[in-house]
Amino acid sequence: MATNLKQLTQNEELLCGGHRACAGCTGSNILRQIMLTAGKDTVVGGATGCMEVVTTIFPYIAQTTPYHWKDLAMKVEKALATDGPAFLNLLMPCTPGWHFDPAIGIDLAREAVECNFWPIFEVENGVYKINKKPKDKMPVADWMKKQGRFKHLFKPGNEHVLESTQAFVDKEWEKLLKLEESAS
């Protein structure tokens, strides 16, 4: 085992380059340091987060909600049939964390899609496909208003935050539309 930095730098680099972590990501630096110290034949387990996503190239990526049960089932089946790693990103409304009436949890998942906060899409072998495009897009503020975690944003003087949130969601939706369009 290495006991100083000079010794660590002599160890084999086990976190390969080419991962998709953000520039300056502290998570990848931490993982790299762990692997330099622990050496080969080591499995690093951590809470699900960025490192599980950025260190693997996925042939299949999908995003959906529990409200869209048929889409969810189809994407689970595709992920299981994929030859290689797959990543499913599911919106999970959290009653205590989001502060909402438990009776509306699944509806919040639906509304997140209807306001484009949580688009339903998939990426198969690098090709983007949006699976649900809202017909009558609702404002993101209508979705946020039902959650106590955003209560402070509806106080006078915070209108600019709601406007910039809507602008951000709209910009991200436009980027997703362009990614899908470039596949055609």
KOLLOVEX-961472 format. One line per field, with one value per atom (N, C-alpha, C): residue in three letters; chain; atom name; x, y, z; residue number from 1. Coordinates in steps of 0.1 Angstrom, whole numbers. Atoms other than C-alpha are relative to their C-alpha. Last residue first. Layout:
REM KOLLOVEX-961472
resn	ALA	...
chain	A	...
name	CA	...
x	X	...
y	Y	...
z	Z	...
resi	NUM	...
This chain:
REM KOLLOVEX-961472
resn	SER	SER	SER	ALA	ALA	ALA	SER	SER	SER	GLU	GLU	GLU	GLU	GLU	GLU	LEU	LEU	LEU	LYS	LYS	LYS	LEU	LEU	LEU	LEU	LEU	LEU	LYS	LYS	LYS	GLU	GLU	GLU	TRP	TRP	TRP	GLU	GLU	GLU	LYS	LYS	LYS	ASP	ASP	ASP	VAL	VAL	VAL	PHE	PHE	PHE	ALA	ALA	ALA	GLN	GLN	GLN	THR	THR	THR	SER	SER	SER	GLU	GLU	GLU	LEU	LEU	LEU	VAL	VAL	VAL	HIS	HIS	HIS	GLU	GLU	GLU	ASN	ASN	ASN	GLY	GLY	GLY	PRO	PRO	PRO	LYS	LYS	LYS	PHE	PHE	PHE	LEU	LEU	LEU	HIS	HIS	HIS	LYS	LYS	LYS	PHE	PHE	PHE	ARG	ARG	ARG	GLY	GLY	GLY	GLN	GLN	GLN	LYS	LYS	LYS	LYS	LYS	LYS	MET	MET	MET	TRP	TRP	TRP	ASP	ASP	ASP	ALA	ALA	ALA	VAL	VAL	VAL	PRO	PRO	PRO	MET	MET	MET	LYS	LYS	LYS	ASP	ASP	ASP	LYS	LYS	LYS	PRO	PRO	PRO	LYS	LYS	LYS	LYS	LYS	LYS	ASN	ASN	ASN	ILE	ILE	ILE	LYS	LYS	LYS	TYR	TYR	TYR	VAL	VAL	VAL	GLY	GLY	GLY	ASN	ASN	ASN	GLU	GLU	GLU	VAL	VAL	VAL	GLU	GLU	GLU	PHE	PHE	PHE	ILE	ILE	ILE	PRO	PRO	PRO	TRP	TRP	TRP	PHE	PHE	PHE	ASN	ASN	ASN	CYS	CYS	CYS	GLU	GLU	GLU	VAL	VAL	VAL	ALA	ALA	ALA	GLU	GLU	GLU	ARG	ARG	ARG	ALA	ALA	ALA	LEU	LEU	LEU	ASP	ASP	ASP	ILE	ILE	ILE	GLY	GLY	GLY	ILE	ILE	ILE	ALA	ALA	ALA	PRO	PRO	PRO	ASP	ASP	ASP	PHE	PHE	PHE	HIS	HIS	HIS	TRP	TRP	TRP	GLY	GLY	GLY	PRO	PRO	PRO	THR	THR	THR	CYS	CYS	CYS	PRO	PRO	PRO	MET	MET	MET	LEU	LEU	LEU	LEU	LEU	LEU	ASN	ASN	ASN	LEU	LEU	LEU	PHE	PHE	PHE	ALA	ALA	ALA	PRO	PRO	PRO	GLY	GLY	GLY	ASP	ASP	ASP	THR	THR	THR	ALA	ALA	ALA	LEU	LEU	LEU	ALA	ALA	ALA	LYS	LYS	LYS	GLU	GLU	GLU	VAL	VAL	VAL	LYS	LYS	LYS	MET	MET	MET	ALA	ALA	ALA	LEU	LEU	LEU	ASP	ASP	ASP	LYS	LYS	LYS	TRP	TRP	TRP	HIS	HIS	HIS	TYR	TYR	TYR	PRO	PRO	PRO	THR	THR	THR	THR	THR	THR	GLN	GLN	GLN	ALA	ALA	ALA	ILE	ILE	ILE	TYR	TYR	TYR	PRO	PRO	PRO	PHE	PHE	PHE	ILE	ILE	ILE	THR	THR	THR	THR	THR	THR	VAL	VAL	VAL	VAL	VAL	VAL	GLU	GLU	GLU	MET	MET	MET	CYS	CYS	CYS	GLY	GLY	GLY	THR	THR	THR	ALA	ALA	ALA	GLY	GLY	GLY	GLY	GLY	GLY	VAL	VAL	VAL	VAL	VAL	VAL	THR	THR	THR	ASP	ASP	ASP	LYS	LYS	LYS	GLY	GLY	GLY	ALA	ALA	ALA	THR	THR	THR	LEU	LEU	LEU	MET	MET	MET	ILE	ILE	ILE	GLN	GLN	GLN	ARG	ARG	ARG	LEU	LEU	LEU	ILE	ILE	ILE	ASN	ASN	ASN	SER	SER	SER	GLY	GLY	GLY	THR	THR	THR	CYS	CYS	CYS	GLY	GLY	GLY	ALA	ALA	ALA	CYS	CYS	CYS	ALA	ALA	ALA	ARG	ARG	ARG	HIS	HIS	HIS	GLY	GLY	GLY	GLY	GLY	GLY	CYS	CYS	CYS	LEU	LEU	LEU	LEU	LEU	LEU	GLU	GLU	GLU	GLU	GLU	GLU	ASN	ASN	ASN	GLN	GLN	GLN	THR	THR	THR	LEU	LEU	LEU	GLN	GLN	GLN	LYS	LYS	LYS	LEU	LEU	LEU	ASN	ASN	ASN	THR	THR	THR	ALA	ALA	ALA	MET	MET	MET
chain	A	A	A	A	A	A	A	A	A	A	A	A	A	A	A	A	A	A	A	A	A	A	A	A	A	A	A	A	A	A	A	A	A	A	A	A	A	A	A	A	A	A	A	A	A	A	A	A	A	A	A	A	A	A	A	A	A	A	A	A	A	A	A	A	A	A	A	A	A	A	A	A	A	A	A	A	A	A	A	A	A	A	A	A	A	A	A	A	A	A	A	A	A	A	A	A	A	A	A	A	A	A	A	A	A	A	A	A	A	A	A	A	A	A	A	A	A	A	A	A	A	A	A	A	A	A	A	A	A	A	A	A	A	A	A	A	A	A	A	A	A	A	A	A	A	A	A	A	A	A	A	A	A	A	A	A	A	A	A	A	A	A	A	A	A	A	A	A	A	A	A	A	A	A	A	A	A	A	A	A	A	A	A	A	A	A	A	A	A	A	A	A	A	A	A	A	A	A	A	A	A	A	A	A	A	A	A	A	A	A	A	A	A	A	A	A	A	A	A	A	A	A	A	A	A	A	A	A	A	A	A	A	A	A	A	A	A	A	A	A	A	A	A	A	A	A	A	A	A	A	A	A	A	A	A	A	A	A	A	A	A	A	A	A	A	A	A	A	A	A	A	A	A	A	A	A	A	A	A	A	A	A	A	A	A	A	A	A	A	A	A	A	A	A	A	A	A	A	A	A	A	A	A	A	A	A	A	A	A	A	A	A	A	A	A	A	A	A	A	A	A	A	A	A	A	A	A	A	A	A	A	A	A	A	A	A	A	A	A	A	A	A	A	A	A	A	A	A	A	A	A	A	A	A	A	A	A	A	A	A	A	A	A	A	A	A	A	A	A	A	A	A	A	A	A	A	A	A	A	A	A	A	A	A	A	A	A	A	A	A	A	A	A	A	A	A	A	A	A	A	A	A	A	A	A	A	A	A	A	A	A	A	A	A	A	A	A	A	A	A	A	A	A	A	A	A	A	A	A	A	A	A	A	A	A	A	A	A	A	A	A	A	A	A	A	A	A	A	A	A	A	A	A	A	A	A	A	A	A	A	A	A	A	A	A	A	A	A	A	A	A	A	A	A	A	A	A	A	A	A	A	A	A	A	A	A	A	A	A	A	A	A	A	A	A	A	A	A	A	A	A	A	A	A	A	A	A	A	A	A	A	A	A	A	A	A	A	A	A	A	A	A	A	A	A	A	A	A	A	A	A	A	A	A	A	A	A	A	A	A	A	A	A	A	A	A	A	A	A	A	A	A
name	N	CA	C	N	CA	C	N	CA	C	N	CA	C	N	CA	C	N	CA	C	N	CA	C	N	CA	C	N	CA	C	N	CA	C	N	CA	C	N	CA	C	N	CA	C	N	CA	C	N	CA	C	N	CA	C	N	CA	C	N	CA	C	N	CA	C	N	CA	C	N	CA	C	N	CA	C	N	CA	C	N	CA	C	N	CA	C	N	CA	C	N	CA	C	N	CA	C	N	CA	C	N	CA	C	N	CA	C	N	CA	C	N	CA	C	N	CA	C	N	CA	C	N	CA	C	N	CA	C	N	CA	C	N	CA	C	N	CA	C	N	CA	C	N	CA	C	N	CA	C	N	CA	C	N	CA	C	N	CA	C	N	CA	C	N	CA	C	N	CA	C	N	CA	C	N	CA	C	N	CA	C	N	CA	C	N	CA	C	N	CA	C	N	CA	C	N	CA	C	N	CA	C	N	CA	C	N	CA	C	N	CA	C	N	CA	C	N	CA	C	N	CA	C	N	CA	C	N	CA	C	N	CA	C	N	CA	C	N	CA	C	N	CA	C	N	CA	C	N	CA	C	N	CA	C	N	CA	C	N	CA	C	N	CA	C	N	CA	C	N	CA	C	N	CA	C	N	CA	C	N	CA	C	N	CA	C	N	CA	C	N	CA	C	N	CA	C	N	CA	C	N	CA	C	N	CA	C	N	CA	C	N	CA	C	N	CA	C	N	CA	C	N	CA	C	N	CA	C	N	CA	C	N	CA	C	N	CA	C	N	CA	C	N	CA	C	N	CA	C	N	CA	C	N	CA	C	N	CA	C	N	CA	C	N	CA	C	N	CA	C	N	CA	C	N	CA	C	N	CA	C	N	CA	C	N	CA	C	N	CA	C	N	CA	C	N	CA	C	N	CA	C	N	CA	C	N	CA	C	N	CA	C	N	CA	C	N	CA	C	N	CA	C	N	CA	C	N	CA	C	N	CA	C	N	CA	C	N	CA	C	N	CA	C	N	CA	C	N	CA	C	N	CA	C	N	CA	C	N	CA	C	N	CA	C	N	CA	C	N	CA	C	N	CA	C	N	CA	C	N	CA	C	N	CA	C	N	CA	C	N	CA	C	N	CA	C	N	CA	C	N	CA	C	N	CA	C	N	CA	C	N	CA	C	N	CA	C	N	CA	C	N	CA	C	N	CA	C	N	CA	C	N	CA	C	N	CA	C	N	CA	C	N	CA	C	N	CA	C	N	CA	C	N	CA	C	N	CA	C	N	CA	C	N	CA	C	N	CA	C	N	CA	C	N	CA	C	N	CA	C	N	CA	C	N	CA	C	N	CA	C	N	CA	C	N	CA	C	N	CA	C	N	CA	C	N	CA	C	N	CA	C	N	CA	C	N	CA	C	N	CA	C	N	CA	C	N	CA	C	N	CA	C	N	CA	C	N	CA	C	N	CA	C
x	8	-335	8	0	-311	-8	-13	-304	1	0	-341	13	9	-340	0	-7	-310	-8	-11	-327	8	7	-359	11	4	-337	-7	-12	-320	-4	-5	-354	12	9	-366	4	-4	-335	-9	-13	-342	4	3	-379	13	7	-369	-3	-10	-343	-7	-9	-368	10	8	-394	9	2	-368	-8	-12	-358	0	-1	-394	13	10	-399	1	-5	-367	-10	-11	-377	6	5	-410	11	-7	-392	-5	-14	-401	8	-3	-434	15	2	-435	4	13	-441	-2	-1	-405	-12	-7	-406	1	9	-432	6	-2	-409	-8	-15	-403	2	-5	-440	14	-11	-449	5	6	-482	10	9	-469	-6	-8	-440	-9	-5	-463	7	13	-482	4	5	-448	-12	-7	-436	-4	-11	-463	7	4	-485	13	-10	-477	-5	3	-509	10	9	-500	-2	13	-471	-7	-1	-445	-14	12	-441	2	12	-416	-13	9	-388	-13	14	-362	-9	10	-325	-14	11	-301	-11	-3	-267	-11	-12	-271	3	-5	-306	11	-12	-314	5	-10	-348	11	-8	-373	9	0	-400	7	4	-393	2	-5	-392	-4	-11	-396	7	-14	-414	11	-6	-446	14	8	-467	6	-1	-439	-8	-15	-436	2	-1	-475	15	6	-475	2	-9	-451	-5	-11	-471	10	4	-502	12	-1	-484	-4	-14	-478	1	-3	-512	14	10	-528	3	-3	-497	-10	11	-504	3	13	-471	-10	11	-439	-13	6	-412	-11	-10	-390	-6	-6	-417	10	9	-439	7	-3	-411	-9	5	-420	1	6	-398	-5	4	-388	-8	14	-371	-3	2	-338	-14	14	-331	0	3	-295	-14	12	-284	-2	7	-251	-11	-8	-244	-7	-12	-264	11	-12	-297	13	-4	-326	13	-4	-329	5	-13	-329	5	-11	-355	13	-2	-378	12	-6	-374	3	-14	-382	8	-7	-414	15	-2	-425	8	-9	-419	3	-13	-437	11	-2	-467	14	-3	-466	4	0	-465	4	13	-475	-1	9	-444	-14	6	-422	-9	14	-398	-5	6	-362	-15	14	-342	-5	3	-306	-15	14	-295	-2	6	-260	-15	12	-246	-5	7	-210	-12	5	-199	-6	-11	-178	-4	-10	-201	11	4	-232	11	6	-221	-4	-10	-199	-5	-7	-227	10	-3	-249	8	2	-261	2	14	-246	-1	4	-212	-15	14	-195	-4	4	-159	-15	13	-149	-3	8	-112	-13	9	-93	-8	8	-65	-9	-6	-53	-10	5	-68	6	-4	-47	-4	-15	-48	5	-5	-85	16	4	-95	7	-9	-76	-3	-14	-93	9	-1	-127	14	1	-121	1	-13	-109	0	-9	-140	14	4	-163	10	-7	-145	-3	9	-155	8	-2	-131	-9	-14	-145	1	-1	-178	15	2	-176	3	8	-180	-2	13	-152	-7	12	-127	-13	4	-97	-12	-4	-97	-4	11	-99	4	11	-73	-13	12	-41	-12	8	-14	-12	9	6	-7	-7	36	-9	-2	16	7	13	5	1	3	41	-13	-10	49	-3	4	17	9	-2	25	-3	2	16	3	-7	11	-3	8	0	9
y	3	116	2	14	113	-3	4	150	-14	-4	157	-4	9	138	2	13	158	-11	-1	190	-14	1	181	0	14	174	-2	8	208	-15	-3	225	-8	7	207	3	15	219	-8	2	255	-14	-1	253	-2	12	240	0	12	267	-12	-2	295	-12	3	281	1	15	281	-4	6	317	-16	-3	329	-7	8	312	1	14	327	-9	2	361	-14	2	360	-3	12	357	-4	-3	392	-12	-12	383	2	-12	347	12	-7	319	12	-6	307	7	-13	301	7	-10	273	14	-12	253	12	-3	224	13	-9	225	4	5	210	10	11	217	-6	-6	251	-11	-4	234	4	12	218	2	7	250	-13	-6	268	-7	8	244	6	-7	259	-8	-8	233	8	-2	221	9	-13	212	2	-7	184	14	-6	171	8	-14	151	6	-7	116	15	9	90	7	-5	114	-9	1	94	5	-6	100	-2	-6	77	4	-14	70	8	0	32	14	14	35	2	0	67	-14	11	70	3	3	97	-12	14	109	-3	6	145	-15	13	155	-7	1	192	-13	2	193	0	-13	207	0	-10	177	14	3	153	11	-3	167	-2	-14	167	4	-3	129	15	6	124	3	-9	149	-6	-11	128	10	5	98	11	3	116	-4	-6	133	-4	4	113	5	14	116	-4	9	154	-14	-1	172	-11	-6	181	1	-10	173	7	-9	154	12	-9	139	10	-8	128	8	4	118	9	-10	118	-5	6	93	11	-10	103	-7	-1	74	11	-12	73	2	-5	39	11	-9	31	5	-8	1	9	-8	-17	9	-10	-43	8	7	-64	10	-7	-48	-8	7	-72	6	14	-62	-7	0	-25	-14	-3	-31	0	11	-49	3	10	-21	-13	-4	4	-10	2	-14	4	14	-16	-3	5	21	-15	-4	31	-5	8	10	4	14	25	-9	6	61	-14	-3	73	-7	11	56	2	-2	80	-12	1	78	3	-8	83	-1	-4	58	8	-9	50	4	-4	20	9	2	12	5	8	27	-1	-4	38	-9	11	34	6	9	56	-12	-6	86	-10	-4	68	4	12	49	3	9	78	-13	-3	103	-11	-14	88	1	-3	57	15	-4	55	3	-13	39	2	-2	6	13	-12	3	1	-5	-32	12	-7	-40	5	9	-66	6	9	-42	-9	9	-15	-8	14	0	-10	6	32	-15	-1	42	-6	11	30	0	13	52	-11	1	82	-13	3	77	-2	13	75	-4	8	107	-15	-1	125	-9	8	112	0	14	125	-9	5	158	-15	7	166	-6	-4	192	-8	-5	188	4	-15	169	4	-9	131	14	-11	112	10	0	86	14	2	87	-1	-13	81	-3	-3	49	14	-7	47	5	9	21	6	-8	41	-10	1	17	8	11	29	0	11	52	-12	-4	83	-11	1	67	3	14	63	-2	4	100	-15	-4	109	-5	-15	90	2	-8	57	15	-13	35	8	-12	0	13
z	12	-388	-12	2	-358	-13	7	-359	-3	14	-352	-7	7	-319	-15	-1	-307	-7	10	-319	0	13	-299	-11	2	-268	-14	3	-272	-2	14	-275	-4	8	-243	-15	0	-225	-9	7	-236	0	14	-225	-8	4	-191	-15	-1	-186	-5	11	-197	-1	12	-173	-12	0	-145	-12	5	-155	1	15	-153	-5	7	-119	-15	-2	-105	-8	9	-119	0	13	-101	-11	6	-68	-14	2	-55	-6	8	-41	0	-8	-26	-9	3	-50	8	13	-50	-4	-1	-12	-14	-6	-17	0	8	-40	6	1	-15	-9	-10	-7	-1	-8	-40	10	-8	-58	9	-10	-71	10	-12	-89	12	-5	-115	14	-4	-122	7	-13	-123	6	-11	-150	13	-6	-173	11	-11	-190	5	-10	-225	11	-6	-244	12	9	-267	4	-6	-246	-11	2	-267	5	-3	-255	-1	0	-267	3	-10	-277	-1	4	-296	11	-10	-295	-6	7	-315	10	3	-297	-7	8	-297	-5	3	-284	-10	9	-266	-2	0	-250	-10	12	-242	2	1	-217	-14	13	-209	0	0	-172	-13	-10	-168	-1	6	-201	10	0	-185	-5	7	-194	0	14	-183	-8	3	-148	-15	2	-148	-3	13	-152	-3	10	-123	-14	1	-102	-10	9	-110	-1	13	-95	-10	4	-63	-14	13	-60	-5	10	-31	-14	5	-10	-11	-5	-6	-7	7	-14	6	-8	5	-8	9	-21	7	5	4	-8	-11	25	-6	-8	-5	11	-14	-29	9	-9	-66	15	-11	-83	9	-9	-118	11	-3	-135	10	-9	-152	2	-1	-167	10	-10	-178	-1	3	-199	13	-11	-199	-5	-6	-226	10	-1	-250	5	5	-243	2	13	-237	-6	-3	-200	-13	-8	-210	3	9	-237	7	9	-213	-9	-8	-187	-8	-1	-214	9	13	-224	1	2	-188	-13	-10	-182	-2	5	-214	9	12	-203	-6	-4	-168	-12	14	-179	1	6	-144	-13	-3	-130	-5	-14	-149	3	-1	-179	14	-11	-190	-1	1	-212	13	-11	-220	-2	-1	-241	13	13	-254	0	1	-222	-14	12	-219	-2	9	-183	-12	3	-160	-9	8	-161	-3	13	-149	-9	6	-118	-15	4	-109	-6	13	-111	-3	4	-84	-13	15	-68	-2	2	-33	-15	-6	-35	-2	0	-42	7	-8	-52	-1	5	-63	9	-10	-59	-7	-6	-78	11	9	-87	9	9	-63	-8	-2	-32	-9	-13	-31	1	0	-68	13	8	-69	0	-6	-40	-7	-12	-54	7	5	-88	12	5	-72	-4	-12	-53	-4	-7	-84	12	7	-103	6	-2	-76	-7	-12	-75	2	-8	-111	12	-14	-125	10	-2	-160	15	3	-158	3	-12	-157	-5	4	-190	12	-7	-187	-3	9	-215	7	7	-193	-9	14	-173	-4	6	-136	-13	2	-127	-5	1	-131	-3	13	-120	1	1	-89	-14	6	-92	-2	14	-84	-8	6	-51	-16	3	-41	-7	10	-45	-4	13	-27	-11	3	4	-14	-12	22	-3	0	-8	12	0	0	0
resi	184	184	184	183	183	183	182	182	182	181	181	181	180	180	180	179	179	179	178	178	178	177	177	177	176	176	176	175	175	175	174	174	174	173	173	173	172	172	172	171	171	171	170	170	170	169	169	169	168	168	168	167	167	167	166	166	166	165	165	165	164	164	164	163	163	163	162	162	162	161	161	161	160	160	160	159	159	159	158	158	158	157	157	157	156	156	156	155	155	155	154	154	154	153	153	153	152	152	152	151	151	151	150	150	150	149	149	149	148	148	148	147	147	147	146	146	146	145	145	145	144	144	144	143	143	143	142	142	142	141	141	141	140	140	140	139	139	139	138	138	138	137	137	137	136	136	136	135	135	135	134	134	134	133	133	133	132	132	132	131	131	131	130	130	130	129	129	129	128	128	128	127	127	127	126	126	126	125	125	125	124	124	124	123	123	123	122	122	122	121	121	121	120	120	120	119	119	119	118	118	118	117	117	117	116	116	116	115	115	115	114	114	114	113	113	113	112	112	112	111	111	111	110	110	110	109	109	109	108	108	108	107	107	107	106	106	106	105	105	105	104	104	104	103	103	103	102	102	102	101	101	101	100	100	100	99	99	99	98	98	98	97	97	97	96	96	96	95	95	95	94	94	94	93	93	93	92	92	92	91	91	91	90	90	90	89	89	89	88	88	88	87	87	87	86	86	86	85	85	85	84	84	84	83	83	83	82	82	82	81	81	81	80	80	80	79	79	79	78	78	78	77	77	77	76	76	76	75	75	75	74	74	74	73	73	73	72	72	72	71	71	71	70	70	70	69	69	69	68	68	68	67	67	67	66	66	66	65	65	65	64	64	64	63	63	63	62	62	62	61	61	61	60	60	60	59	59	59	58	58	58	57	57	57	56	56	56	55	55	55	54	54	54	53	53	53	52	52	52	51	51	51	50	50	50	49	49	49	48	48	48	47	47	47	46	46	46	45	45	45	44	44	44	43	43	43	42	42	42	41	41	41	40	40	40	39	39	39	38	38	38	37	37	37	36	36	36	35	35	35	34	34	34	33	33	33	32	32	32	31	31	31	30	30	30	29	29	29	28	28	28	27	27	27	26	26	26	25	25	25	24	24	24	23	23	23	22	22	22	21	21	21	20	20	20	19	19	19	18	18	18	17	17	17	16	16	16	15	15	15	14	14	14	13	13	13	12	12	12	11	11	11	10	10	10	9	9	9	8	8	8	7	7	7	6	6	6	5	5	5	4	4	4	3	3	3	2	2	2	1	1	1
